[in-house]
Amino acid sequence: MVRVKICGVTTPEDACLAAELGAHAIGLNFYPESPRSISPFAARNILRKLPPLVSSVGIFVNWAPEPIIALSRALRLAAAQLHGEETPQTVAEVAEKIPVIKALRIEKGSAPIGLPRHRAAAAFLLDAASPGQFGGAGVTTDWVQARTLAESHRIILAGGLTPENVAEAILAVRPFAVDVASGVESVPGKKDPAKLRAFFSEVARASRSL
């Protein structure tokens, strides 16, 4: 089955429901300008309620390596998702201490910038390019390019996924995992239980067809 990461989790209730439905990971957003941003204290409260065997991923935008590593260790995160314009050196420094998911934004009709440069990353999250935003914009990614990259890299597909299109996206791209935030929300930062259930149902349906 294709793995699922529920990103932008802000409450223990949403984290537990995602885990109950089969999430392999949850994303905790530490980018202050995001409507899904939470404090390290709030993240710790969420993680205390998270069931065993569900991974936690911290989302960082243009942080220096040292604080990423320090907070990841303090919260015992499974991975750090670097979602900004981090250099290959930053990715490599963090990757020495904790697995890194490097987010890359794809513009329609052009190859994603930087993927070959970030060799230290354990996986790549492909998101749509949205001017002035670092994810969570609800815009779909270029699935044709994503499919090509998924043939040779561990790809996490993000960008505009919803219960209505995730099955189609999985069959088109065949990613290692899918990542969703706004597509399963009632309002930014609050997950909608019905949308979450529908999303997981569609992922399972598509996985059976692979």
C-alpha positions in Angstrom: 0.0 0.0 0.0 1.2 3.5 -0.8 2.2 5.3 2.4 0.3 8.3 3.7 1.5 11.3 5.5 -1.1 13.7 7.0 0.6 17.1 7.2 -0.1 20.2 9.2 -1.6 18.3 12.2 -2.3 20.8 15.0 -4.2 18.8 17.6 -3.9 15.4 19.4 -7.4 14.5 18.2 -6.5 14.9 14.5 -3.2 13.0 15.1 -5.0 10.1 16.7 -7.7 9.9 14.0 -5.1 9.9 11.3 -3.2 7.1 13.0 -6.4 5.1 13.5 -7.2 5.4 9.8 -3.7 4.1 8.8 -1.4 7.1 8.5 2.2 6.1 8.4 3.3 9.6 9.4 2.1 13.0 10.6 3.7 16.3 9.8 4.2 19.0 12.5 4.7 22.4 11.0 7.2 24.8 12.5 7.0 27.5 9.9 5.5 30.6 11.7 3.8 32.0 8.7 1.7 28.9 8.0 -1.8 28.7 9.3 -0.9 25.2 10.5 2.2 26.3 12.5 2.5 25.0 16.1 4.9 25.5 18.9 7.3 22.9 20.1 5.3 22.6 23.3 2.1 21.9 21.3 4.0 19.4 19.2 5.1 17.6 22.3 1.5 17.3 23.5 0.5 15.8 20.2 3.4 13.3 20.2 2.5 12.1 23.7 -0.9 11.0 22.3 0.4 9.5 19.1 0.2 5.7 19.0 3.4 3.7 18.6 4.7 2.9 15.1 3.4 6.2 13.6 6.3 8.4 12.5 6.4 12.1 13.2 8.0 14.6 10.7 8.9 18.2 11.5 8.4 20.7 8.8 11.1 23.5 8.7 11.4 26.4 6.3 14.9 27.9 5.9 16.1 27.1 9.4 19.8 26.7 10.1 21.0 23.1 10.7 21.7 23.4 14.4 18.2 24.3 15.6 16.6 21.7 13.2 18.7 19.0 14.7 18.2 20.2 18.3 14.4 20.4 18.0 14.2 17.1 16.1 16.2 15.4 18.8 14.2 17.0 21.6 10.9 15.8 20.1 12.4 12.5 18.9 11.1 13.2 15.4 11.6 10.4 12.8 12.6 12.9 10.0 13.0 16.6 9.2 11.2 17.9 6.1 13.1 20.9 4.7 10.5 22.8 2.8 12.3 26.0 2.0 15.3 27.0 -0.1 17.8 25.1 1.9 21.3 24.5 0.3 22.7 21.1 -0.3 25.1 21.8 2.5 22.3 22.4 5.0 20.5 19.2 3.8 23.7 17.2 4.2 24.4 18.6 7.7 21.0 17.8 9.0 21.0 14.4 7.2 24.1 13.4 9.2 21.9 13.4 12.4 18.3 12.7 11.2 16.8 11.5 7.9 15.8 14.4 5.6 12.8 14.8 3.3 13.7 17.6 0.9 10.7 19.4 -0.5 11.0 20.6 -4.1 8.5 22.7 -6.0 7.7 21.8 -9.6 6.5 24.3 -12.2 4.4 23.0 -15.0 6.6 22.1 -18.0 10.0 22.4 -16.2 12.1 20.0 -14.2 12.3 20.5 -10.5 15.3 22.5 -9.5 17.8 21.0 -7.1 16.9 17.3 -7.0 20.2 16.0 -8.2 22.1 18.4 -5.8 20.4 17.1 -2.6 22.0 13.6 -2.6 21.9 13.4 1.2 18.1 13.5 1.3 16.4 10.2 2.1 13.3 11.2 0.1 11.9 14.0 -2.0 8.5 15.6 -1.5 7.2 17.1 -4.7 4.9 20.1 -4.3 3.4 22.5 -6.8 5.1 25.9 -7.3 3.0 28.6 -5.7 4.5 32.1 -5.6 5.1 33.3 -2.1 4.0 30.0 -0.4 5.9 27.0 0.9 3.2 24.3 0.5 -0.4 24.0 1.7 -1.8 26.0 -1.3 -4.0 23.2 -2.7 -2.4 23.4 -6.2 -1.7 20.1 -7.9 1.8 19.0 -8.9 2.9 18.1 -12.5 2.1 14.4 -12.3 3.9 13.6 -15.6 7.2 14.9 -14.2 6.5 13.3 -10.8 6.1 9.9 -12.5 9.4 10.2 -14.2 11.2 11.0 -11.0 9.4 8.3 -9.1 11.0 5.7 -11.3 14.4 6.5 -9.9 13.9 8.3 -6.6 11.8 7.9 -3.4 9.1 10.3 -4.1 6.4 11.7 -1.8 3.7 13.2 -3.9 2.0 16.4 -2.5 0.2 19.4 -3.9 -3.6 19.6 -4.2 -4.4 16.1 -3.3 -8.0 15.4 -2.2 -10.2 12.4 -1.7 -11.5 13.1 -5.2 -8.1 12.9 -7.0 -5.7 10.9 -4.8 -6.5 7.6 -6.4 -5.9 9.0 -9.9 -2.7 10.6 -8.7 -1.4 7.4 -7.2 -2.1 5.4 -10.4 -0.5 8.1 -12.6 2.7 8.7 -10.5 3.2 5.5 -8.5 4.8 7.4 -5.6 6.5 6.0 -2.5 4.0 8.0 -0.4 1.3 10.7 -0.7 1.2 13.8 1.5 -2.0 15.8 2.2 -2.8 18.9 4.3 -5.4 21.3 2.9 -7.2 18.6 1.0 -8.6 17.0 4.1 -9.4 20.1 6.2 -12.6 21.9 7.2 -10.6 25.0 7.8 -6.8 25.6 7.7 -5.2 23.5 10.5 -8.3 21.5 11.4 -8.8 18.1 9.7 -12.2 17.0 8.6 -13.0 13.4 9.8 -15.2 12.6 6.8 -12.6 13.8 4.3 -9.8 11.9 6.1 -11.8 8.7 6.0 -12.6 9.2 2.3 -8.9 10.0 1.5 -7.7 6.8 3.1 -10.4 4.8 1.4 -9.3 6.1 -2.0 -5.6 5.4 -1.2 -6.5 1.8 -0.4 -8.5 1.5 -3.5 -5.7 2.8 -5.7 -3.1 0.7 -3.9 -5.1 -2.5 -4.7 -4.9 -1.6 -8.4 -1.1 -1.1 -8.5 
